[in-house]
């Protein structure tokens, strides 16, 4: 049996595996989290079929596609049985066209119950964008570089607060030094897909905490609907002294390879000024991380102050913190939010 479902209905069924029949390259670039790639065509085959479709039309492309797929059909069915012994699958391609229809037919011939995503992956992308436009009680945790915002958010999770860790999903800490110690970044599209997986678990009637970010986290961009809401929601700004922030950052970065620290410093040479950048690099080479960080912080603090100046001051709430203990700071910001009629 084959059933076609819209995105909302397709994702209401959490028990059936999702089979993405697009090419490996399409899948690697971005996919529905948890989906399994069982490509009808490999990358080269898809290219050939596409070229033939443009040059000779639909019929020629279909025959070429059948030539490719014919010898693989039994393998597809065996793999499907392995993935779902209960013989229940959800299937999609790019637009919900011939690729998903062909695989759905094959699986149904093998005794499977099949649900096909109407409009394919493209409709899924439209669906999650719409969902991210929904109203929610967002709260942004802000603070100058070195304030320990990420660690505070992690402590808030332990206190049963709702947190969306944008930097964790982006595999980047948001500065020139942000890639140090991180996995390669996903595409912006995959980041958005992963973001929705977390967002859909949130209770929109309760506060949702986010870290203050610019539109880009490394090379990954925050989707515009969410970013616009972040720019207009309440901001709790941790005010921590330079001395404490330097102490935190020395603890965080002194163990990274010097080559990475120097390369990150060189990337912001123009913004630091050549002389300051050279002094910072020399300090790193001499294990004087305190001096290097003080120089870099001067630039990042100016950038932060400019960003804060663009916000509505009525929505920015400063909170003095006098410790680098993330648990204590999390308790303070959570207590502040609960005691104020902010959201």
Number of C-alpha atoms within 10 A of each C-alpha: 13 16 13 17 16 16 20 12 11 20 15 8 12 9 10 19 18 26 24 27 25 25 21 17 13 16 19 13 12 18 21 19 13 12 16 16 17 20 22 24 20 15 14 11 16 19 13 14 20 15 13 19 16 11 11 10 12 13 11 15 19 15 13 15 20 12 11 17 16 9 10 13 15 13 10 18 19 12 13 20 18 11 17 13 11 12 18 22 24 26 30 28 27 21 17 19 15 12 21 26 18 14 24 26 14 16 25 18 12 15 14 22 18 21 23 26 30 23 20 22 22 15 17 24 17 12 14 19 18 11 14 20 15 11 11 18 16 24 23 22 22 25 23 22 22 23 26 21 22 21 15 22 24 17 19 21 14 11 13 8 15 21 21 19 16 22 18 12 18 29 21 23 19 21 17 17 19 15 19 17 14 12 11 10 17 18 16 19 17 21 22 23 20 20 21 18 15 13 18 12 9 16 12 15 10 13 18 18 22 22 22 22 20 16 18 15 23 19 14 22 17 21 18 13 14 18 18 13 19 21 18 14 19 23 28 24 22 22 15 20 15 17 11 16 21 21 15 18 19 18 12 12 16 16 9 11 11 16 12 14 22 20 14 18 23 18 13 17 17 12 14 20 11 13 11 16 22 17 14 27 24 16 18 21 15 11 13 15 23 18 18 26 22 17 17 19 20 13 14 18 15 11 13 15 12 11 12 15 9 9 15 13 11 8 14 17 17 14 17 13 18 13 15 18 13 19 17 15 25 21 14 17 21 15 11 15 16 11 9 9 7 15 13
